[in-house]
């Protein structure tokens, strides 16, 4: 995956670009931040694999003490070999226990793996001169250790090559000093070494690339999941906003005509079911057209908002208020008789009368006329009929001089 992108991935790989480049040589990310993010992603698994390798390598390495005994018996050289192998066992188990108590993550973990390689390989190089083995007996051990360095212990390609070079150089020097191969053994040994090294390097690079491609896919999948979740949440928010706007008067924030009738019908059904009284108040601002004509529609909007606030101030918890349109408001009063509704309407009228709208050089006073109608317990009527009665009372109040409550 080549290219560049300014985007970043979510979660622990926040610095991983969407388009990244992998090294052809090592299979690792060329971007340091992306490689660090990958290390964080695989760190726990790498640590677990390294600890397993430590606990397995120590006993396996020490188990070759049996071949030392078969070759050397209980001689002084055997005990030297046994002590060297025991040292590797103690190092591996000690480091494994320490990592269980003090977990580390890449790249420090990979540096510890290099130390592990040097300790085990160095121990083997110390052990070979006193093992009294032939070249063909120790050479396969080199190949096995090389394969183990590439595939058994978590590390990077550079660290694995450093460990392999350390083993080859050390073994080469010891071979020349202590057990030189015959002329026909050397070409065969070099061929097997080169074939094994090429196989290990190519396989290691491909494995590294596949792991990082998998990591990229997982990061981008999480990112897409996050985007989808955000889109779903935004869509739900927009749908909820649309529902609210569809039933709310934009100017006053009160329920609009449609929503008011939904709530009023619900209260009407409840009142008839439980034989409870129910009252309706119709409110109309006095001389509202003159306010719009003389002071502008912006002032008219300010007046309507103020009336909406006045309604909220005097409403009870279960009361329902809505703006039906223009300067006309309706209020549903559950469990309220005609007398109670008239008292409520009078209190609301006084509240509106006390409301002042400040204009440049002028203080605008408001008045309203209210019509009241009630449905007594057991009375069969519809919401439209009840509102029509309240509306008729409202017009009687208008005809009687405005700024009054009529029921």
C-alpha positions as a Markdown table, in Angstrom:
| # | Residue | x | y | z |
|---|---|---|---|---|
| 1 | Unk | 0.0 | 0.0 | 0.0 |
| 2 | Unk | 1.8 | 3.1 | -1.2 |
| 3 | Unk | 1.0 | 6.8 | -1.1 |
| 4 | Unk | 0.4 | 9.4 | 1.5 |
| 5 | Unk | -2.6 | 10.6 | 3.4 |
| 6 | Unk | -3.1 | 13.2 | 6.1 |
| 7 | Unk | -5.8 | 11.2 | 7.8 |
| 8 | Unk | -5.2 | 9.2 | 10.9 |
| 9 | Unk | -6.8 | 6.0 | 12.2 |
| 10 | Unk | -8.7 | 5.8 | 15.5 |
| 11 | Unk | -7.8 | 4.1 | 18.7 |
| 12 | Unk | -4.3 | 3.0 | 19.6 |
| 13 | Unk | -3.1 | 3.5 | 16.0 |
| 14 | Unk | -4.0 | 7.2 | 16.0 |
| 15 | Unk | -0.9 | 8.1 | 14.1 |
| 16 | Unk | -1.3 | 5.4 | 11.4 |
| 17 | Unk | -1.8 | 7.0 | 7.9 |
| 18 | Unk | -4.6 | 5.6 | 5.8 |
| 19 | Unk | -2.0 | 5.0 | 3.0 |
| 20 | Unk | 1.3 | 3.6 | 4.2 |
| 21 | Unk | 4.4 | 2.2 | 2.6 |
| 22 | Unk | 6.1 | -1.0 | 3.6 |
| 23 | Unk | 9.8 | -1.5 | 3.2 |
| 24 | Unk | 10.7 | -4.0 | 0.5 |
| 25 | Unk | 13.7 | -5.1 | 2.5 |
| 26 | Unk | 12.2 | -5.7 | 6.0 |
| 27 | Unk | 8.5 | -5.8 | 5.4 |
| 28 | Unk | 8.1 | -3.1 | 8.1 |
| 29 | Unk | 6.4 | 0.3 | 7.9 |
| 30 | Unk | 8.8 | 3.0 | 6.6 |
| 31 | Unk | 6.8 | 5.5 | 8.7 |
| 32 | Unk | 8.1 | 5.4 | 12.3 |
| 33 | Unk | 4.8 | 6.4 | 13.8 |
| 34 | Unk | 3.0 | 3.6 | 11.9 |
| 35 | Unk | 5.6 | 1.0 | 13.0 |
| 36 | Unk | 5.2 | 2.2 | 16.6 |
| 37 | Unk | 1.4 | 1.9 | 16.3 |
| 38 | Unk | 1.8 | -1.7 | 15.0 |
| 39 | Unk | 4.1 | -2.5 | 17.9 |
| 40 | Unk | 1.4 | -1.3 | 20.3 |
| 41 | Unk | -1.1 | -3.4 | 18.5 |
| 42 | Unk | 0.9 | -6.7 | 18.6 |
| 43 | Unk | 2.8 | -6.0 | 21.8 |
| 44 | Unk | 0.9 | -8.2 | 24.1 |
| 45 | Unk | 1.0 | -11.1 | 21.7 |
| 46 | Unk | 4.7 | -10.7 | 21.0 |
| 47 | Unk | 5.4 | -10.6 | 24.7 |
| 48 | Unk | 3.4 | -13.7 | 25.3 |
| 49 | Unk | 5.3 | -15.5 | 22.4 |
| 50 | Unk | 8.7 | -14.4 | 23.7 |
| 51 | Unk | 7.9 | -15.7 | 27.2 |
| 52 | Unk | 6.8 | -19.0 | 25.8 |
| 53 | Unk | 10.0 | -19.1 | 23.7 |
| 54 | Unk | 12.1 | -18.5 | 26.8 |
| 55 | Unk | 10.4 | -21.2 | 28.9 |
| 56 | Unk | 10.7 | -23.7 | 26.0 |
| 57 | Unk | 14.3 | -22.9 | 24.8 |
| 58 | Unk | 15.9 | -23.2 | 28.2 |
| 59 | Unk | 14.8 | -26.9 | 28.8 |
| 60 | Unk | 15.4 | -27.9 | 25.2 |
| 61 | Unk | 18.9 | -26.4 | 25.3 |
| 62 | Unk | 19.7 | -28.1 | 28.6 |
| 63 | Unk | 18.3 | -31.5 | 27.3 |
| 64 | Unk | 21.3 | -31.8 | 25.1 |
| 65 | Unk | 23.3 | -32.6 | 28.2 |
| 66 | Unk | 22.2 | -36.2 | 27.5 |
| 67 | Unk | 24.2 | -36.2 | 24.2 |
| 68 | Unk | 27.1 | -34.6 | 26.1 |
| 69 | Unk | 27.0 | -37.5 | 28.6 |
| 70 | Unk | 26.9 | -40.1 | 25.8 |
| 71 | Unk | 29.9 | -38.4 | 24.2 |
| 72 | Unk | 32.0 | -37.4 | 27.2 |
| 73 | Unk | 30.7 | -39.5 | 30.1 |
| 74 | Unk | 31.1 | -38.0 | 33.6 |
| 75 | Unk | 34.3 | -36.2 | 32.7 |
| 76 | Unk | 35.4 | -32.7 | 33.5 |
| 77 | Unk | 34.4 | -31.6 | 30.1 |
| 78 | Unk | 30.9 | -33.0 | 30.6 |
| 79 | Unk | 30.5 | -31.0 | 33.8 |
| 80 | Unk | 31.7 | -27.8 | 32.0 |
| 81 | Unk | 29.1 | -28.4 | 29.3 |
| 82 | Unk | 26.4 | -29.1 | 31.9 |
| 83 | Unk | 27.2 | -25.8 | 33.8 |
| 84 | Unk | 27.1 | -23.8 | 30.5 |
| 85 | Unk | 23.7 | -25.4 | 29.6 |
| 86 | Unk | 22.4 | -24.8 | 33.1 |
| 87 | Unk | 23.4 | -21.2 | 32.8 |
| 88 | Unk | 21.3 | -20.8 | 29.6 |
| 89 | Unk | 18.4 | -22.5 | 31.4 |
| 90 | Unk | 18.6 | -20.2 | 34.3 |
| 91 | Unk | 18.9 | -17.1 | 32.1 |
| 92 | Unk | 15.9 | -18.1 | 30.0 |
| 93 | Unk | 13.6 | -18.9 | 33.0 |
| 94 | Unk | 14.8 | -15.8 | 34.9 |
| 95 | Unk | 14.1 | -13.5 | 32.0 |
| 96 | Unk | 10.8 | -15.1 | 31.5 |
| 97 | Unk | 9.7 | -14.7 | 35.1 |
| 98 | Unk | 11.0 | -11.1 | 35.0 |
| 99 | Unk | 8.9 | -10.3 | 31.9 |
| 100 | Unk | 5.8 | -11.8 | 33.5 |
| 101 | Unk | 6.2 | -9.3 | 36.4 |
| 102 | Unk | 7.5 | -6.4 | 34.3 |
| 103 | Unk | 5.9 | -6.6 | 30.9 |
| 104 | Unk | 7.6 | -4.6 | 28.1 |
| 105 | Unk | 6.4 | -3.8 | 24.6 |
| 106 | Unk | 8.3 | -3.4 | 21.3 |
| 107 | Unk | 10.8 | -2.0 | 20.5 |
| 108 | Unk | 12.3 | -2.8 | 23.9 |
| 109 | Unk | 11.0 | -6.3 | 23.7 |
| 110 | Unk | 13.0 | -6.8 | 20.4 |
| 111 | Unk | 16.1 | -5.5 | 22.0 |
| 112 | Unk | 15.7 | -8.1 | 24.8 |
| 113 | Unk | 15.3 | -10.8 | 22.1 |
| 114 | Unk | 18.6 | -9.7 | 20.7 |
| 115 | Unk | 20.2 | -10.1 | 24.1 |
| 116 | Unk | 18.6 | -13.5 | 24.3 |
| 117 | Unk | 20.1 | -14.5 | 20.9 |
| 118 | Unk | 23.6 | -13.3 | 22.0 |
| 119 | Unk | 23.4 | -15.2 | 25.3 |
| 120 | Unk | 22.3 | -18.5 | 23.8 |
| 121 | Unk | 24.6 | -18.3 | 20.8 |
| 122 | Unk | 27.5 | -17.1 | 22.8 |
| 123 | Unk | 27.0 | -20.0 | 25.2 |
| 124 | Unk | 26.9 | -22.4 | 22.3 |
| 125 | Unk | 30.2 | -21.0 | 20.9 |
| 126 | Unk | 31.8 | -21.5 | 24.4 |
| 127 | Unk | 30.4 | -25.0 | 24.5 |
| 128 | Unk | 31.5 | -26.2 | 21.1 |
| 129 | Unk | 35.3 | -26.2 | 21.7 |
| 130 | Unk | 35.0 | -28.5 | 24.7 |
| 131 | Unk | 32.3 | -30.8 | 23.3 |
| 132 | Unk | 34.8 | -32.8 | 21.2 |
| 133 | Unk | 32.4 | -32.9 | 18.2 |
| 134 | Unk | 33.1 | -33.0 | 14.5 |
| 135 | Unk | 32.2 | -30.2 | 12.1 |
| 136 | Unk | 29.2 | -32.0 | 10.7 |
| 137 | Unk | 27.9 | -32.5 | 14.2 |
| 138 | Unk | 27.9 | -28.8 | 15.2 |
| 139 | Unk | 27.0 | -27.3 | 11.8 |
| 140 | Unk | 23.3 | -28.5 | 11.8 |
| 141 | Unk | 23.0 | -26.9 | 15.2 |
| 142 | Unk | 23.9 | -23.5 | 13.6 |
| 143 | Unk | 21.1 | -24.0 | 11.0 |
| 144 | Unk | 18.6 | -24.9 | 13.7 |
| 145 | Unk | 19.5 | -21.9 | 15.8 |
| 146 | Unk | 19.2 | -19.6 | 12.7 |
| 147 | Unk | 15.7 | -21.0 | 11.9 |
| 148 | Unk | 14.7 | -20.6 | 15.6 |
| 149 | Unk | 16.0 | -17.0 | 15.6 |
| 150 | Unk | 13.8 | -16.2 | 12.5 |
| 151 | Unk | 10.6 | -17.9 | 13.5 |
| 152 | Unk | 10.5 | -18.9 | 17.1 |
| 153 | Unk | 11.4 | -15.7 | 18.9 |
| 154 | Unk | 9.6 | -12.4 | 18.1 |
| 155 | Unk | 12.0 | -9.8 | 16.7 |
| 156 | Unk | 12.8 | -7.7 | 13.7 |
| 157 | Unk | 14.7 | -8.7 | 10.5 |
| 158 | Unk | 17.7 | -6.6 | 11.4 |
| 159 | Unk | 18.0 | -8.1 | 14.9 |
| 160 | Unk | 17.7 | -11.6 | 13.4 |
| 161 | Unk | 20.4 | -10.9 | 10.9 |
| 162 | Unk | 22.6 | -9.5 | 13.6 |
| 163 | Unk | 22.1 | -12.7 | 15.6 |
| 164 | Unk | 22.8 | -14.9 | 12.5 |
| 165 | Unk | 25.9 | -12.9 | 11.7 |
| 166 | Unk | 27.1 | -13.3 | 15.3 |
| 167 | Unk | 26.6 | -17.0 | 15.1 |
| 168 | Unk | 28.2 | -17.4 | 11.6 |
| 169 | Unk | 31.3 | -15.3 | 12.4 |
| 170 | Unk | 31.8 | -17.0 | 15.8 |
| 171 | Unk | 31.3 | -20.5 | 14.4 |
| 172 | Unk | 33.6 | -19.7 | 11.4 |
| 173 | Unk | 36.4 | -18.6 | 13.8 |
| 174 | Unk | 35.9 | -21.7 | 16.0 |
| 175 | Unk | 35.8 | -24.0 | 12.9 |
| 176 | Unk | 39.1 | -22.7 | 11.7 |
| 177 | Unk | 40.7 | -23.0 | 15.1 |
| 178 | Unk | 39.3 | -26.3 | 16.4 |
| 179 | Unk | 37.5 | -28.4 | 13.9 |
| 180 | Unk | 38.2 | -27.4 | 10.3 |
| 181 | Unk | 36.0 | -29.0 | 7.7 |
| 182 | Unk | 37.3 | -31.2 | 4.9 |
| 183 | Unk | 37.5 | -29.7 | 1.4 |
| 184 | Unk | 34.4 | -31.5 | 0.3 |
| 185 | Unk | 32.4 | -30.5 | 3.4 |
| 186 | Unk | 32.9 | -26.7 | 3.1 |
| 187 | Unk | 31.1 | -26.1 | -0.2 |
| 188 | Unk | 28.1 | -28.2 | 0.9 |
| 189 | Unk | 28.0 | -26.4 | 4.2 |
| 190 | Unk | 28.0 | -23.0 | 2.5 |
| 191 | Unk | 25.3 | -24.0 | 0.1 |
| 192 | Unk | 23.0 | -25.2 | 2.9 |
| 193 | Unk | 23.7 | -22.1 | 4.9 |
| 194 | Unk | 22.9 | -19.8 | 2.0 |
| 195 | Unk | 19.7 | -21.7 | 1.1 |
| 196 | Unk | 18.6 | -21.6 | 4.7 |
| 197 | Unk | 19.4 | -17.9 | 5.1 |
| 198 | Unk | 17.5 | -16.9 | 1.9 |
| 199 | Unk | 14.5 | -19.0 | 2.9 |
| 200 | Unk | 14.5 | -17.5 | 6.4 |
| 201 | Unk | 14.8 | -13.9 | 5.1 |
| 202 | Unk | 12.2 | -14.2 | 2.4 |
| 203 | Unk | 9.7 | -16.0 | 4.6 |
| 204 | Unk | 10.4 | -13.5 | 7.5 |
| 205 | Unk | 9.8 | -10.5 | 5.2 |
| 206 | Unk | 6.6 | -12.0 | 3.7 |
| 207 | Unk | 5.3 | -12.8 | 7.2 |
| 208 | Unk | 6.1 | -9.3 | 8.4 |
| 209 | Unk | 4.2 | -7.8 | 5.4 |
| 210 | Unk | 1.2 | -10.0 | 5.9 |
| 211 | Unk | 1.0 | -9.1 | 9.5 |
| 212 | Unk | 1.1 | -5.4 | 8.8 |
| 213 | Unk | -1.4 | -5.7 | 6.0 |
| 214 | Unk | -3.7 | -7.4 | 8.5 |
| 215 | Unk | -3.1 | -4.6 | 11.0 |
| 216 | Unk | -3.9 | -2.0 | 8.3 |
| 217 | Unk | -7.1 | -3.7 | 7.5 |
| 218 | Unk | -8.1 | -4.0 | 11.2 |
| 219 | Unk | -7.3 | -0.3 | 11.8 |
| 220 | Unk | -9.2 | 0.9 | 8.8 |
| 221 | Unk | -12.1 | -1.5 | 9.6 |
| 222 | Unk | -12.3 | 0.1 | 13.1 |
| 223 | Unk | -12.2 | 3.5 | 11.5 |
| 224 | Unk | -15.0 | 2.7 | 9.1 |
| 225 | Unk | -17.0 | 1.3 | 12.0 |
| 226 | Unk | -16.5 | 4.5 | 14.0 |
| 227 | Unk | -17.5 | 6.6 | 10.9 |
| 228 | Unk | -20.6 | 4.4 | 10.5 |
| 229 | Unk | -21.5 | 4.8 | 14.1 |
| 230 | Unk | -21.1 | 8.5 | 13.9 |
| 231 | Unk | -23.2 | 8.6 | 10.8 |
| 232 | Unk | -26.0 | 6.6 | 12.5 |
| 233 | Unk | -25.8 | 8.8 | 15.5 |
| 234 | Unk | -26.0 | 12.0 | 13.3 |
| 235 | Unk | -28.9 | 10.5 | 11.4 |
| 236 | Unk | -30.8 | 9.8 | 14.5 |
| 237 | Unk | -30.0 | 13.3 | 15.8 |
| 238 | Unk | -31.3 | 14.8 | 12.5 |
| 239 | Unk | -34.4 | 12.6 | 12.6 |
| 240 | Unk | -35.1 | 13.6 | 16.2 |
| 241 | Unk | -34.5 | 17.3 | 15.3 |
| 242 | Unk | -36.9 | 16.9 | 12.3 |
| 243 | Unk | -39.5 | 15.3 | 14.6 |
| 244 | Unk | -39.1 | 18.1 | 17.1 |
| 245 | Unk | -39.3 | 20.8 | 14.4 |
| 246 | Unk | -42.4 | 19.1 | 12.8 |
| 247 | Unk | -44.3 | 19.4 | 16.1 |
| 248 | Unk | -42.8 | 22.7 | 17.5 |
| 249 | Unk | -43.6 | 26.3 | 16.6 |
| 250 | Unk | -40.2 | 27.7 | 15.5 |
| 251 | Unk | -40.9 | 31.2 | 16.8 |
| 252 | Unk | -42.1 | 30.5 | 20.3 |
| 253 | Unk | -40.8 | 27.0 | 21.0 |
| 254 | Unk | -44.4 | 25.9 | 21.9 |
| 255 | Unk | -46.1 | 22.9 | 20.4 |
| 256 | Unk | -47.5 | 23.8 | 17.0 |
| 257 | Unk | -51.1 | 23.4 | 15.9 |
| 258 | Unk | -50.7 | 19.8 | 14.9 |
| 259 | Unk | -48.9 | 18.8 | 18.1 |
| 260 | Unk | -51.3 | 20.7 | 20.2 |
| 261 | Unk | -54.3 | 18.8 | 18.8 |
| 262 | Unk | -52.5 | 15.5 | 19.3 |
| 263 | Unk | -51.9 | 16.2 | 23.0 |
| 264 | Unk | -55.4 | 17.7 | 23.4 |
| 265 | Unk | -57.1 | 14.7 | 21.9 |
| 266 | Unk | -55.1 | 12.5 | 24.3 |
| 267 | Unk | -56.3 | 14.6 | 27.3 |
| 268 | Unk | -59.8 | 14.5 | 26.0 |
| 269 | Unk | -59.8 | 10.7 | 25.9 |
| 270 | Unk | -58.3 | 10.5 | 29.4 |
| 271 | Unk | -60.9 | 12.9 | 30.8 |
| 272 | Unk | -63.8 | 11.0 | 29.3 |
| 273 | Unk | -62.3 | 7.6 | 30.5 |
| 274 | Unk | -62.0 | 8.8 | 34.1 |
| 275 | Unk | -65.1 | 11.2 | 34.0 |
| 276 | Unk | -62.9 | 14.1 | 34.9 |
| 277 | Unk | -63.5 | 17.8 | 34.0 |
| 278 | Unk | -61.5 | 19.4 | 31.2 |
| 279 | Unk | -61.2 | 23.0 | 30.1 |
| 280 | Unk | -59.9 | 24.9 | 27.1 |
| 281 | Unk | -58.7 | 28.5 | 26.9 |
| 282 | Unk | -58.4 | 30.3 | 23.6 |
| 283 | Unk | -56.1 | 33.3 | 23.6 |
| 284 | Unk | -55.8 | 36.1 | 21.0 |
| 285 | Unk | -53.6 | 39.2 | 21.3 |
| 286 | Unk | -55.4 | 42.5 | 21.0 |
| 287 | Unk | -54.5 | 44.8 | 18.1 |
| 288 | Unk | -51.6 | 42.5 | 17.0 |
| 289 | Unk | -52.0 | 43.7 | 13.3 |
| 290 | Unk | -51.4 | 47.2 | 14.4 |
| 291 | Unk | -48.2 | 46.2 | 16.2 |
| 292 | Unk | -46.9 | 44.6 | 13.0 |
| 293 | Unk | -48.0 | 47.5 | 10.9 |
| 294 | Unk | -46.6 | 50.2 | 13.2 |
| 295 | Unk | -43.5 | 48.6 | 14.6 |
| 296 | Unk | -42.5 | 45.9 | 12.1 |
| 297 | Unk | -42.7 | 42.1 | 12.0 |
| 298 | Unk | -39.5 | 41.7 | 14.1 |
| 299 | Unk | -41.4 | 43.4 | 17.0 |
| 300 | Unk | -44.4 | 41.3 | 16.3 |
| 301 | Unk | -42.2 | 38.2 | 16.6 |
| 302 | Unk | -40.8 | 39.5 | 19.9 |
| 303 | Unk | -44.3 | 40.0 | 21.2 |
| 304 | Unk | -45.3 | 36.4 | 20.3 |
| 305 | Unk | -42.2 | 35.0 | 22.0 |
| 306 | Unk | -43.1 | 37.1 | 25.1 |
| 307 | Unk | -46.6 | 35.7 | 25.2 |
| 308 | Unk | -45.3 | 32.2 | 24.9 |
| 309 | Unk | -43.1 | 32.9 | 27.9 |
| 310 | Unk | -46.1 | 34.2 | 29.8 |
| 311 | Unk | -48.0 | 31.0 | 29.1 |
| 312 | Unk | -45.1 | 28.9 | 30.4 |
| 313 | Unk | -44.9 | 31.0 | 33.5 |
| 314 | Unk | -48.5 | 30.2 | 34.6 |
| 315 | Unk | -48.9 | 26.7 | 33.3 |
| 316 | Unk | -49.1 | 23.7 | 35.5 |
| 317 | Unk | -47.2 | 20.5 | 34.8 |
| 318 | Unk | -50.0 | 18.7 | 33.0 |
| 319 | Unk | -51.4 | 21.7 | 31.1 |
| 320 | Unk | -50.9 | 21.8 | 27.3 |
| 321 | Unk | -50.3 | 25.0 | 25.4 |
| 322 | Unk | -49.8 | 25.5 | 21.7 |
| 323 | Unk | -49.7 | 28.3 | 19.1 |
| 324 | Unk | -52.4 | 27.6 | 16.6 |
| 325 | Unk | -51.2 | 30.3 | 14.2 |
| 326 | Unk | -50.7 | 34.1 | 13.9 |
| 327 | Unk | -51.5 | 35.6 | 17.3 |
| 328 | Unk | -53.8 | 32.8 | 18.4 |
| 329 | Unk | -52.9 | 30.4 | 21.2 |
| 330 | Unk | -54.8 | 27.5 | 22.8 |
| 331 | Unk | -54.4 | 26.0 | 26.3 |
| 332 | Unk | -55.8 | 22.6 | 27.5 |
| 333 | Unk | -56.3 | 22.4 | 31.2 |
| 334 | Unk | -56.9 | 18.8 | 32.4 |
| 335 | Unk | -58.9 | 18.2 | 35.6 |
| 336 | Unk | -60.1 | 21.8 | 35.6 |
| 337 | Unk | -63.7 | 23.1 | 35.8 |
| 338 | Unk | -65.0 | 26.2 | 34.1 |
| 339 | Unk | -64.5 | 28.3 | 37.2 |
| 340 | Unk | -60.9 | 27.1 | 37.6 |
| 341 | Unk | -60.2 | 27.8 | 33.9 |
| 342 | Unk | -61.6 | 31.3 | 34.2 |
| 343 | Unk | -59.3 | 31.9 | 37.2 |
| 344 | Unk | -56.3 | 30.6 | 35.3 |
| 345 | Unk | -57.2 | 32.7 | 32.2 |
| 346 | Unk | -57.5 | 35.8 | 34.3 |
| 347 | Unk | -54.1 | 35.2 | 35.9 |
| 348 | Unk | -52.6 | 34.7 | 32.4 |
| 349 | Unk | -54.3 | 37.9 | 31.1 |
| 350 | Unk | -52.8 | 39.8 | 34.0 |
| 351 | Unk | -49.4 | 38.3 | 33.4 |
| 352 | Unk | -49.6 | 39.4 | 29.7 |
| 353 | Unk | -50.8 | 42.9 | 30.7 |
| 354 | Unk | -47.7 | 43.3 | 33.0 |
| 355 | Unk | -45.4 | 42.3 | 30.2 |
| 356 | Unk | -43.5 | 45.2 | 28.6 |
| 357 | Unk | -41.7 | 45.2 | 25.2 |
| 358 | Unk | -39.0 | 47.7 | 25.2 |
| 359 | Unk | -38.6 | 49.7 | 21.9 |
| 360 | Unk | -36.4 | 52.7 | 21.1 |
| 361 | Unk | -38.1 | 55.6 | 22.8 |
| 362 | Unk | -41.2 | 53.5 | 23.5 |
| 363 | Unk | -42.5 | 50.8 | 25.9 |
| 364 | Unk | -45.1 | 48.6 | 24.3 |
| 365 | Unk | -47.8 | 47.3 | 26.5 |
| 366 | Unk | -49.7 | 44.1 | 25.6 |
| 367 | Unk | -53.3 | 43.0 | 26.2 |
| 368 | Unk | -55.1 | 39.8 | 25.3 |
| 369 | Unk | -58.6 | 38.5 | 25.1 |
| 370 | Unk | -59.3 | 34.9 | 26.3 |
| 371 | Unk | -62.3 | 32.6 | 25.7 |
| 372 | Unk | -62.9 | 29.7 | 28.1 |
| 373 | Unk | -65.0 | 26.5 | 27.7 |
| 374 | Unk | -65.2 | 23.4 | 29.8 |
| 375 | Unk | -66.4 | 19.8 | 29.5 |
| 376 | Unk | -68.0 | 18.6 | 32.7 |
| 377 | Unk | -67.6 | 15.0 | 34.0 |
| 378 | Unk | -69.8 | 12.6 | 32.0 |
| 379 | Unk | -70.4 | 15.1 | 29.2 |
| 380 | Unk | -70.0 | 13.7 | 25.7 |
| 381 | Unk | -68.3 | 16.2 | 23.4 |
| 382 | Unk | -65.5 | 16.3 | 20.9 |
| 383 | Unk | -62.3 | 18.4 | 21.0 |
| 384 | Unk | -63.4 | 20.4 | 18.0 |
| 385 | Unk | -66.7 | 21.2 | 19.7 |
| 386 | Unk | -65.0 | 22.3 | 22.9 |
| 387 | Unk | -62.5 | 24.5 | 21.0 |
| 388 | Unk | -65.4 | 26.0 | 19.0 |
| 389 | Unk | -67.1 | 26.9 | 22.2 |
| 390 | Unk | -64.0 | 28.5 | 23.6 |
| 391 | Unk | -63.5 | 30.3 | 20.3 |
| 392 | Unk | -67.0 | 31.7 | 20.4 |
| 393 | Unk | -66.4 | 32.9 | 23.9 |
| 394 | Unk | -63.2 | 34.6 | 22.7 |
| 395 | Unk | -65.1 | 36.5 | 20.0 |
| 396 | Unk | -67.7 | 37.6 | 22.5 |
| 397 | Unk | -64.8 | 39.0 | 24.6 |
| 398 | Unk | -63.5 | 40.8 | 21.6 |
| 399 | Unk | -66.9 | 42.3 | 20.9 |
| 400 | Unk | -67.2 | 43.4 | 24.5 |
| 401 | Unk | -64.1 | 45.5 | 24.4 |
| 402 | Unk | -61.1 | 43.2 | 24.5 |
| 403 | Unk | -58.5 | 42.6 | 27.3 |
| 404 | Unk | -60.9 | 40.4 | 29.2 |
| 405 | Unk | -61.8 | 36.8 | 29.9 |
| 406 | Unk | -65.1 | 35.5 | 28.6 |
| 407 | Unk | -66.6 | 32.1 | 29.4 |
